[in-house]
Every structure is written in structure tokens, then in C-alpha cells.
């Protein structure tokens, strides 16, 4: 009969609880790896996650973004990600806009949303623009005045984007109205954005150098279903007021256009009589 060999006594170098703790950490690591590999994280969610990091993580200092470079496998650049401060400002602006336009939002005339450009206030009321017209109705003037009051409280550049429905322009059909003839939908949508921009600037005495007016014609519809219906056409016949978050209007001395130069070039639309 073989002699039973006694196992030598194990020498514990760590506390007993570390065995269970180590197992738990391993299981948690496996759990989060599974979540990461199976989840679908889009660009917008990634922006929100990264902007939520605190400076104590070492990734952000004083609300600044990461240094320039590529974010592997995400199709984005670090330059395009919002800083923590910008994220908070955008969230506050969203809440302010939602409160200011609460009656219009409930009536379905205004939509407030966010994307990579910034905060978007879409004026989609059916009574804001008549078909084939860029004349501001009393209804949209009231809404634009509210938008101008909101913009005045923000130190951001603003882009006013004009849109039209897909109907072809027939200038001869509007000969009885005191309005110029439009060449095409690009021209019509541009007139809508320009008229809206000028009205807001005059309504609250805003700085014109903070504004851009652009046209997208009929090529960026908001309502993609039932495009030929009157409801969809009215929805796409709109302007979008985009409050840009990329740059503040408060420029530093070393940045381009510091102080926003007062000089104007002669023979341009910005020149008025007596400026030259």
C-alpha cells in the first residue's frame, strides 16, 4: 500500500477576499466587452459620451477637447468633437429654446433638435410661407422675433437655411402679387433665408456679422414620406435657424477676424451710400 503524501501547507500572500474580488472583476470585464462588441454606437452618442468626461480623467483640461488626431475606427476626427463646456451650453440653449417656443412646438409649427452643426430651430408652420413666395407672413414674423430674442442672449454664430418644396416655380402664376419673380427653387429658398435673417437683425438690433443666409432649394426635405401631399409640402417649405456651436463670436486677439473688422469693400451689396 502506497504511503499517502501530505500536501504542504499553502502560504497565503494576499487576503482571502481577493480571490472572489478577482473573479468579479474578470466577469465584469467580460460583461462590458460583450456590451461593447454587440452594441451599436453612432456618432451622436459618441459625442455625448466624450463630452461628459471630467477633467480628472486626464482627457480634458478645463473643458477643452482632445488634441488633434484621428479617432480610430469611428470615422471622426477629434477636432470635430464638442468640449464639455460647449456640450453644457448647447444643452442649456436647447432647454431655453424649448421654453421660448413652447406654444409653437405644441402646435406643430416649430421643431427644436440637435445635430453635428449645433442647435436647429425649424420653422415648419403651414402659415409661415405661402407656396412659391418668400414674403414673411405675420405668423412667421412673430416666431422670428422670438428667435431673435433668443439669439441675442447667445455668443454664437447663426446660419439661416432656406428650403422649398419640390413644386416647380411658375412666376407667371403670381403676377397679381407684389413680389419679384424667382428663377428656381434655389432662388426662392435663398430669398426666404435672406428675408428671415434681415427681419431678425432689425427686430432685435443684432450684429449682422454673426449671421449667414444660405439656400438648399428643395433638396433637403424634412418630410420624406408622402412628398406630394399638401401637408408634406408645407412641412418642407421652411427655414432652419442653426445656432452653430463650433466657434464663439468672442474671438481672441490671435484668432482671425478679431474684433470683426468694420471696413467694407466697395461695389458690394454690403456697401451703402456714404460708406465709400
Number of C-alpha atoms within 10 A of each C-alpha: 3 4 5 6 6 6 6 6 6 6 6 7 6 8 7 9 8 10 10 9 11 11 11 12 11 10 12 12 12 12 11 11 12 11 11 11 9 9 9 9 11 9 15 12 11 14 17 15 10 18 21 17 15 14 13 9 8 9 14 19 14 11 18 15 20 18 11 10 10 12 11 8 6 11 8 14 14 14 15 14 21 24 25 22 15 20 20 14 14 19 14 12 19 19 12 13 21 18 11 16 19 14 12 16 18 10 10 14 21 20 19 18 13 15 10 14 13 20 22 22 22 22 25 24 23 21 15 23 23 13 16 22 22 25 16 18 13 12 14 20 16 12 19 21 18 17 19 19 16 15 22 15 9 14 15 19 21 24 20 25 24 31 30 33 27 16 13 12 20 13 15 8 10 14 11 7 9 8 12 11 18 18 12 17 23 19 19 24 29 24 21 26 26 19 17 24 24 14 17 22 19 13 16 16 12 17 11 14 12 16 18 16 20 20 22 19 21 22 14 13 20 18 15 11 9 10 17 12 10 13 13 18 23 21 25 27 32 27 28 21 25 24 23 18 20 16 11 14 16 13 13 11 9 7 9 9 11 12 12 12 8 6 9 13 10 11 9 8 8 9 13 11 5 5 10 10
